[in-house]
């Protein structure tokens, strides 16, 4: 049996806490505790109070201060938090508590709250560019920001298209991603920006813009992002004007703010129907050994259009990670050779851009070992928490012994979070 408490608060519709109806404030407080508890608010059809007032729903009496009962079922260990707060909040009412023996407790581990609207989680007043904005201005905006895409609006502030990092690379010829440019020497970045200045946003933007109405559900926004394979959605008002933007990170922040600690639920022997990291791990992630030459690592990253490879030993244990950013940092004294390599994207048959000293380096010498990982049996919201805290887009997954199992990405997390809400396969 699970040891629980049933707390009942008998009050009225007129009771208030900090300007809100008391019953609504109590429900919000219990929600914010993120514990294995459920609340029920019931409104009576008739009742009386100590003052002699009679509340009734009969029209001839016209009394509207109806009795209200808030019932809370919560773990015994958590009940004191609720009772102490109730004693503070309830200025007009009665608080009772009873022991409960819960035979079974099962719940569906939803990640995305059903009632959240786009306007509730969007980033308001987002950065934007015009149709005639020069691409060097667009690139500078992205270089100074944490995002990698920006909406393009017309004269009436209606989104016409979106310019992403990919649009700048594949349509405008920008040689490398924004993250690498931001960490590169300004003397090398300036010529790239000068080359972009000759073109305008309308020439390379992806159109039409995929937008979402501000009153639409968050689950609708996620569904649209997955269907259209976009990372962000401009949010528009009833007239189609830009009022905000929703990215995958906005969705993840909502999940972490709203969802309870599912692992804590499982420790309390509560049956939680929740997907785990292993369900969404991509196992075909490129790996190399510590003795792999750096030149081979660079070509692996370049030829496969990926940003990183993982380093494992002969038994499959995770040792570290190498990204294109790590390579530029590791060869700070020889950055021109690495820079030229990425700029020219040479094939495996071309030689000469990398110096001999660079070719002698191995993966083990340049890999980043300060890498956070996640256990394959962890709940999905644990992976979301780590990615948000560390501002990373891909997370290495290991088993209980530390053997590498693959990577989990933001896209996979978004699909999993939506699937656990709607039932749509990830």
C-alpha positions as CSV (number, residue, x, y, z in Angstrom):
1,X,0.0,0.0,0.0
2,X,1.1,3.6,-0.7
3,X,0.8,5.9,2.3
4,X,-1.2,9.0,1.3
5,X,-3.2,11.8,2.9
6,X,-6.5,13.2,1.9
7,X,-6.7,16.9,2.6
8,X,-10.1,18.7,2.3
9,X,-10.6,22.4,2.4
10,X,-14.2,23.6,2.9
11,X,-14.5,27.2,1.8
12,X,-16.6,29.5,-0.5
13,X,-16.6,31.1,-3.9
14,X,-15.9,34.5,-2.3
15,X,-12.8,33.4,-0.4
16,X,-9.6,35.0,-1.9
17,X,-5.8,34.6,-1.7
18,X,-3.7,37.5,-3.1
19,X,-6.6,38.6,-5.2
20,X,-7.4,35.2,-6.8
21,X,-10.2,32.8,-5.8
22,X,-8.8,30.7,-3.0
23,X,-9.6,27.4,-4.6
24,X,-7.7,28.4,-7.8
25,X,-4.7,29.6,-5.7
26,X,-4.6,26.2,-3.8
27,X,-4.7,24.2,-7.0
28,X,-1.8,26.3,-8.5
29,X,0.2,25.9,-5.3
30,X,-0.1,22.1,-5.4
31,X,0.6,22.1,-9.1
32,X,3.8,24.0,-8.6
33,X,5.1,21.5,-6.0
34,X,5.4,19.0,-8.9
35,X,4.6,16.1,-6.6
36,X,2.4,13.0,-7.1
37,X,-0.8,14.7,-6.0
38,X,-4.2,15.2,-7.5
39,X,-6.7,18.0,-6.8
40,X,-10.5,18.2,-7.2
41,X,-12.6,21.3,-6.8
42,X,-16.3,20.8,-6.3
43,X,-18.9,23.5,-6.1
44,X,-22.0,22.8,-3.9
45,X,-25.6,23.5,-4.9
46,X,-26.6,24.6,-1.5
47,X,-25.0,25.2,1.9
48,X,-24.8,27.4,5.0
49,X,-22.0,29.2,6.9
50,X,-21.3,30.0,10.6
51,X,-22.5,33.6,10.0
52,X,-26.0,32.3,9.3
53,X,-25.7,32.9,5.6
54,X,-27.4,30.4,3.4
55,X,-26.1,29.7,-0.1
56,X,-28.4,28.3,-2.7
57,X,-28.7,28.0,-6.4
58,X,-32.5,28.7,-6.3
59,X,-33.3,31.8,-8.4
60,X,-35.8,33.2,-6.0
61,X,-33.0,33.6,-3.3
62,X,-30.3,34.8,-5.7
63,X,-27.3,33.8,-3.5
64,X,-24.1,33.3,-5.4
65,X,-21.5,32.6,-2.6
66,X,-21.8,28.9,-3.1
67,X,-19.8,26.4,-0.9
68,X,-16.6,25.0,-2.4
69,X,-14.6,22.0,-1.4
70,X,-11.0,21.5,-2.5
71,X,-9.9,17.8,-2.2
72,X,-6.2,17.0,-2.4
73,X,-4.8,13.4,-2.4
74,X,-1.0,13.6,-1.9
75,X,1.9,11.4,-0.6
76,X,2.0,11.4,3.2
77,X,5.6,12.6,3.1
78,X,4.6,15.7,1.1
79,X,1.4,16.5,3.0
80,X,3.0,18.8,5.6
81,X,4.0,21.2,2.9
82,X,0.4,21.5,1.7
83,X,-1.0,21.7,5.3
84,X,1.3,24.5,6.4
85,X,0.5,26.5,3.2
86,X,-3.2,25.9,3.6
87,X,-3.0,27.2,7.2
88,X,-1.6,30.4,5.8
89,X,-4.0,30.7,2.8
90,X,-7.3,29.7,4.2
91,X,-8.7,32.7,6.1
92,X,-12.3,31.6,5.8
93,X,-12.8,27.8,5.8
94,X,-12.1,24.5,7.4
95,X,-9.0,22.3,6.6
96,X,-9.2,18.5,7.4
97,X,-6.8,15.7,6.8
98,X,-7.2,11.9,6.8
99,X,-4.9,8.9,6.3
100,X,-5.3,7.1,3.0
101,X,-4.0,3.6,2.0
102,X,-3.6,3.9,-1.8
103,X,-3.8,0.4,-3.4
104,X,-2.8,1.5,-6.9
105,X,-1.5,4.7,-8.5
106,X,-0.9,4.9,-12.3
107,X,-0.5,8.0,-14.5
108,X,0.4,8.8,-18.0
109,X,3.6,10.8,-18.1
110,X,2.6,13.7,-20.3
111,X,5.4,16.1,-21.2
112,X,3.5,18.9,-23.0
113,X,0.5,20.4,-21.0
114,X,-2.7,20.1,-22.9
115,X,-4.1,23.5,-22.2
116,X,-1.0,25.7,-23.0
117,X,-1.5,28.2,-25.8
118,X,1.1,29.5,-28.2
119,X,0.9,32.9,-26.7
120,X,1.7,31.4,-23.3
121,X,5.2,30.1,-24.3
122,X,6.3,32.2,-27.2
123,X,9.1,34.7,-27.2
124,X,7.3,38.0,-27.7
125,X,8.5,40.8,-30.0
126,X,11.1,38.7,-31.8
127,X,13.9,39.9,-33.9
128,X,13.0,40.3,-37.6
129,X,14.3,41.5,-40.9
130,X,12.7,43.0,-44.0
131,X,12.5,41.7,-47.5
132,X,15.2,44.2,-48.6
133,X,17.5,43.6,-45.7
134,X,21.1,42.9,-46.9
135,X,22.2,39.4,-46.0
136,X,25.3,40.7,-44.1
137,X,22.9,42.4,-41.7
138,X,21.0,39.1,-41.3
139,X,24.2,37.3,-40.6
140,X,25.3,39.9,-38.1
141,X,22.0,39.6,-36.3
142,X,22.4,35.8,-36.0
143,X,26.0,36.1,-35.0
144,X,25.0,38.3,-32.0
145,X,22.1,36.0,-31.0
146,X,21.4,32.6,-29.5
147,X,19.1,31.6,-32.4
148,X,19.9,30.6,-35.9
149,X,16.9,31.7,-37.8
150,X,14.9,34.9,-38.2
151,X,11.4,35.8,-39.8
152,X,11.2,38.0,-42.8
153,X,8.3,40.4,-42.7
154,X,6.5,42.7,-45.2
155,X,5.6,46.3,-44.7
156,X,2.6,45.4,-42.5
157,X,4.7,43.2,-40.2
158,X,3.3,40.0,-41.7
159,X,5.8,37.1,-41.9
160,X,6.5,36.3,-45.6
161,X,9.4,33.9,-45.1
162,X,12.1,32.7,-42.7
163,X,15.9,32.8,-43.1
164,X,17.7,30.0,-41.4
165,X,21.4,29.2,-41.0
166,X,20.8,26.6,-43.7
167,X,19.5,29.2,-46.2
168,X,22.7,31.3,-45.7
169,X,24.9,28.2,-46.2
170,X,23.2,26.5,-49.1
171,X,21.6,29.5,-51.0
172,X,24.0,32.3,-50.2
173,X,27.2,30.4,-50.0
174,X,28.2,31.1,-46.4
175,X,31.0,28.6,-45.9
176,X,30.3,27.4,-42.3
177,X,27.7,27.5,-39.6
178,X,27.0,30.6,-37.5
179,X,28.5,29.0,-34.3
180,X,31.9,28.6,-35.9
181,X,31.8,32.1,-37.5
182,X,31.0,33.6,-34.1
183,X,34.2,32.1,-32.6
184,X,36.5,32.9,-35.5
185,X,38.9,35.8,-36.0
186,X,37.1,38.9,-37.2
187,X,39.7,39.3,-40.0
188,X,38.4,36.1,-41.5
189,X,34.7,36.8,-40.9
190,X,34.7,40.2,-42.5
191,X,35.3,39.0,-46.1
192,X,32.4,36.5,-45.7
193,X,30.1,39.3,-44.5
194,X,31.2,41.5,-47.4
195,X,30.3,38.8,-49.9
196,X,26.8,38.4,-48.4
197,X,26.1,42.2,-48.5
198,X,25.4,42.1,-52.3
199,X,22.2,40.0,-51.8
200,X,18.9,40.6,-50.0
201,X,16.8,38.6,-47.6
202,X,14.0,38.0,-50.2
203,X,16.5,36.2,-52.5
204,X,17.3,33.3,-50.1
205,X,14.5,33.1,-47.6
206,X,12.4,30.0,-47.3
207,X,8.8,30.8,-48.2
208,X,6.0,30.9,-47.4
209,X,6.5,31.3,-43.7
210,X,5.0,28.5,-41.7
211,X,3.1,30.3,-38.9
212,X,0.9,29.5,-35.9
213,X,-1.9,31.6,-34.5
214,X,-1.3,32.9,-31.0
215,X,-4.5,31.2,-29.6
216,X,-3.6,27.8,-31.0
217,X,-2.6,25.0,-28.5
218,X,1.1,24.3,-28.0
219,X,0.5,20.8,-29.1
220,X,-0.8,22.2,-32.4
221,X,2.4,24.2,-32.7
222,X,4.6,21.1,-32.1
223,X,2.5,19.1,-34.5
224,X,3.1,21.8,-37.2
225,X,6.9,22.0,-36.5
226,X,7.2,18.2,-36.9
227,X,5.0,18.0,-40.0
228,X,6.8,20.9,-41.7
229,X,10.2,19.9,-40.3
230,X,11.0,23.4,-39.0
231,X,12.8,24.4,-35.8
232,X,10.8,27.6,-35.1
233,X,7.4,29.1,-35.9
234,X,6.5,32.7,-36.2
235,X,3.4,33.4,-34.0
236,X,0.8,35.8,-35.5
237,X,-2.3,37.6,-34.3
238,X,-5.8,37.4,-35.9
239,X,-4.6,39.9,-38.6
240,X,-1.6,37.8,-39.5
241,X,0.9,40.2,-37.9
242,X,4.0,38.9,-36.2
243,X,3.7,38.9,-32.3
244,X,6.2,36.3,-31.3
245,X,8.1,33.2,-32.1
246,X,8.1,29.6,-30.8
247,X,11.3,27.5,-30.9
248,X,12.0,24.0,-29.7
249,X,13.7,25.5,-26.7
250,X,10.5,27.3,-25.8
251,X,8.7,24.0,-25.8
252,X,11.3,22.4,-23.7
253,X,11.3,25.2,-21.1
254,X,7.5,24.7,-20.9
255,X,8.0,21.0,-20.3
256,X,10.5,21.5,-17.5
257,X,8.4,24.3,-15.9
258,X,5.1,22.3,-16.0
259,X,6.1,18.7,-15.6
260,X,6.7,16.9,-12.3
261,X,9.8,14.8,-11.5
262,X,8.8,11.5,-13.1
263,X,11.8,9.7,-11.8
264,X,10.7,10.7,-8.2
265,X,7.3,9.3,-9.1
266,X,8.8,6.0,-10.1
267,X,10.7,5.8,-6.8
268,X,7.4,6.0,-5.0
269,X,6.3,2.9,-6.8
270,X,3.8,4.9,-8.9
271,X,3.2,3.3,-12.3
272,X,4.2,5.9,-14.8
273,X,3.7,5.3,-18.5
274,X,6.6,7.3,-19.7
275,X,9.1,6.9,-22.6
276,X,12.8,6.7,-21.7
277,X,15.9,8.0,-23.5
278,X,16.7,4.6,-25.0
279,X,13.5,4.8,-27.0
280,X,14.6,7.9,-29.0
281,X,18.4,7.3,-29.1
282,X,20.0,7.4,-32.6
283,X,22.4,4.4,-32.5
284,X,24.1,5.1,-35.9
285,X,26.2,8.0,-34.6
286,X,29.7,8.1,-36.1
287,X,32.4,7.1,-33.7
288,X,36.2,7.0,-33.8
289,X,38.9,5.5,-31.6
290,X,41.4,7.6,-29.6
291,X,44.2,6.7,-32.1
292,X,42.3,7.8,-35.1
293,X,44.2,10.6,-37.0
294,X,42.7,14.1,-36.7
295,X,42.7,14.4,-40.5
296,X,40.3,11.4,-40.7
297,X,38.1,12.9,-38.0
298,X,37.9,16.2,-39.9
299,X,37.0,14.5,-43.2
300,X,34.4,12.4,-41.3
301,X,32.7,15.5,-40.0
302,X,32.9,17.2,-43.4
303,X,31.9,14.4,-45.7
304,X,28.9,13.3,-43.6
305,X,27.7,16.9,-43.0
306,X,27.7,16.4,-39.3
307,X,29.0,18.6,-36.5
308,X,30.5,16.1,-34.2
309,X,31.8,12.5,-33.7
310,X,32.1,10.5,-30.5
311,X,35.3,8.8,-29.3
312,X,35.1,5.3,-27.8
313,X,37.6,2.7,-26.8
314,X,37.8,-0.8,-28.3
315,X,35.2,-2.1,-25.9
316,X,32.7,0.7,-26.7
317,X,33.1,2.8,-23.6
318,X,32.5,6.5,-24.2
319,X,35.6,8.6,-23.8
320,X,34.8,12.0,-25.3
321,X,33.5,14.1,-28.2
322,X,35.0,16.0,-31.0
323,X,33.0,18.8,-32.7
324,X,34.1,21.2,-35.4
325,X,34.2,23.9,-32.7
326,X,36.6,21.6,-30.7
327,X,38.9,21.3,-33.7
328,X,39.2,25.1,-34.2
329,X,39.9,25.5,-30.5
330,X,42.4,22.7,-30.3
331,X,44.5,24.1,-33.1
332,X,44.3,27.7,-32.1
333,X,48.0,28.1,-33.0
334,X,47.4,26.6,-36.4
335,X,43.9,27.9,-37.0
336,X,44.6,29.0,-40.6
337,X,45.1,25.4,-41.7
338,X,41.9,24.2,-40.1
339,X,40.0,27.3,-41.3
340,X,41.2,26.7,-44.9
341,X,40.1,23.1,-44.6
342,X,36.5,24.0,-43.7
343,X,36.4,26.8,-46.1
344,X,37.5,24.7,-49.0
345,X,35.8,21.4,-47.9
346,X,38.5,19.3,-49.6
347,X,37.9,15.7,-50.5
348,X,39.9,12.8,-49.2
349,X,42.2,12.9,-52.3
350,X,43.2,16.6,-51.9
351,X,46.2,17.5,-49.8
352,X,48.2,20.5,-48.7
353,X,45.9,22.6,-46.6
354,X,46.7,20.8,-43.3
355,X,50.2,21.1,-42.0
356,X,52.2,18.0,-41.1
357,X,52.0,18.8,-37.4
358,X,48.2,18.7,-37.6
359,X,48.1,15.4,-39.4
360,X,50.1,13.8,-36.6
361,X,47.5,14.7,-34.0
362,X,45.0,12.0,-32.9
363,X,41.4,12.0,-31.8
364,X,42.4,11.3,-28.2
365,X,44.6,14.4,-28.1
366,X,41.9,16.8,-29.2
367,X,38.7,15.3,-27.9
368,X,36.6,17.1,-25.3
369,X,36.3,14.9,-22.2
370,X,34.2,17.4,-20.2
371,X,31.0,16.1,-21.8
372,X,27.7,15.5,-20.0
373,X,26.0,12.2,-20.8
374,X,22.6,10.7,-20.0
375,X,21.7,7.2,-19.0
376,X,19.7,5.3,-21.5
377,X,17.0,4.4,-18.9
378,X,16.5,8.0,-17.8
379,X,13.1,9.6,-18.4
380,X,13.0,11.8,-21.4
381,X,12.5,15.0,-19.4
382,X,15.9,14.3,-17.8
383,X,17.5,14.6,-21.2
384,X,15.6,17.8,-21.8
385,X,16.8,19.3,-18.5
386,X,20.4,18.5,-19.3
387,X,20.2,20.0,-22.8
388,X,18.6,23.2,-21.5
389,X,21.1,23.6,-18.6
390,X,24.1,23.0,-20.8
391,X,22.7,24.7,-24.0
392,X,23.5,21.7,-26.1
393,X,21.7,20.2,-29.1
394,X,22.9,16.6,-29.0
395,X,23.4,14.5,-25.9
396,X,25.5,11.3,-25.7
397,X,23.7,8.3,-24.3
398,X,25.4,5.6,-22.3
399,X,24.3,2.5,-20.5
400,X,24.9,1.8,-16.8
401,X,28.5,0.7,-17.4
402,X,29.3,3.8,-19.5
403,X,29.2,2.2,-22.9
404,X,28.2,4.5,-25.7
405,X,24.7,3.8,-27.1
406,X,24.2,6.8,-29.5
407,X,23.0,10.4,-29.5
408,X,19.7,12.0,-28.6
409,X,18.8,15.2,-30.5
410,X,16.4,18.1,-29.9
411,X,14.3,16.9,-32.8
412,X,13.9,13.4,-31.3
413,X,13.0,14.9,-27.9
414,X,10.3,17.1,-29.5
415,X,8.8,14.1,-31.3
416,X,8.9,12.1,-28.1
417,X,7.3,14.9,-26.0
418,X,4.5,15.3,-28.6
419,X,3.9,11.6,-29.0
420,X,3.5,11.1,-25.3
421,X,0.8,13.8,-25.4
422,X,-1.1,12.8,-28.5
423,X,-0.3,9.2,-29.1
424,X,1.4,10.0,-32.4
425,X,4.3,7.7,-33.1
426,X,7.7,9.5,-32.7
